[in-house]
Structure formats: structure tokens, C-alpha cells
Amino acid sequence: MRYFIELSYNGGAYHGWQIQPNDISVQEVIEKALSTILKDTVSIMGAGRTDTGVHASQMFAHFDTEFVFDALDLTYKLNSFLPKDIVVHRIFKVKEDAHARFDALSRTYLYRIALKKNAFTSDSAYYVKQDLDVDKMNEASKILLEYKDFQCFSKSNTDVKTYYCNIMVAEWSVEDGEIQFVVKADRFLRNMVRAIVGTMINIGLHKIGVDDLHAIIKSKDRSNAGFSVPAHALYLTKIEYEN
């Protein structure tokens, strides 16, 4: 039988979602807890692969087991086993061919930029001292919707077969003393959101013009895009599936 897990985590202590040979990951911690409780070797498949230090307020994963259990009881036991920075919200049965990764229609990320130095958000938002031109950044964000190939924002030496992504939403707003970027797409490349945000900051600082973004994207060259912003301010916030 196949089950989905809905969870969230603070990624600060982990080297991303996916299991690493020599570093601790979110996937590894959950698999060990599940295997201990169910007394069987359990593997999970996540809906995405967040990088080191990136958080998720909503993540889905699936696993298979022949063990019969009460979903609420397993949720409670898992949360008892898991560290405080990983929380399971619910576990529910799905069709045998349901897939947390391949069935996801879209993923949404949030990036938080603090406008002032704040002792309480230093670990959750990226502080930028200079004034940013949010209007210019929003102009540039609209350009992202005109393209599909985002190789220029992808981490090099990646094993992806295509750099095509369908970006559906990309917009900046000022919320509670922060500048926040929301981007939604069917898929994301490694380091893509952080590279986009770094490029947008350069536009917001008037280091490059809005129209320069066209040439950057067409170049397909990571070195032409902006710097990669810190991971601690990036959040996977929503994953959508067909009802």
C-alpha cells in the first residue's frame, strides 16, 4: 500500500532533502524514524530536492508498506521520534501508482529579504543594507514568464536532461518589513531560485538594467547571471496535485 506524508521542516541543520553519503539529510532522518516504528526498511520519495539549508513549510513524500497502521497514531509516533525541526502534519493512503514527485503539478517558493537588521529574523531572512527598487524587480520578474530555458540560473555540473521550466508566477511584494519574492513553476533547477533572486537584487540595486535580463537568459551561461543568495531565507511553501 502507498501512503503520502505531508510535512514541514527547518532545513538549517540539514544538507538538503536528499540522502547524502556523508552528510545528514531530511530524507534520511524520516526514513530511519519510519523504519524504526514499522520495524521494516522503509524508503521515501520526496516531491522535490531542496538544497542545503533550504526550508519547507509544505513538503510531500510517499512510501510503500505492507504494515497496517492507524494514520493518526503513526503521525503521533513519528513526531515523537523526529527532531523538533521536522514535523509531520498528516499521513494518508493514496493510489498505488501515485507519485509524490512526478504527479506534482507545481511548486511554489518564497524568498525573504529583510529591510532592517533584526535579531529575530537573522536566521530566517536575508538582510540587504542597500535600498532595492522593487518596481524594477517586478518589471524583470515579468520577463521570466516569457522564457522556458533557464540554464543560466542552473547550478553547473548538474545531471538534468532539460533546463526547461514553466514559470507561472514570479512577483515581489513588501510585507511586514520584508521584501518577499514568490515564484511558482512546474519544476525548478538546482540553485535556480537563489540565482534568480541574486540577479533580481542586482537589478534592484541598478547594477544592471531590466532589459539586460533578456540577454542573460538567452546566454544560457550561469556566469552571466547574478550571485546565489543565501539558502537560509528560501522556503518551499506549496506543492500542488490534481484533486
Order of alpha helices (4+ residues) and beta strands (2+ residues): beta-alpha-beta-beta-alpha-beta-beta-beta-alpha-beta-beta-alpha-alpha-beta
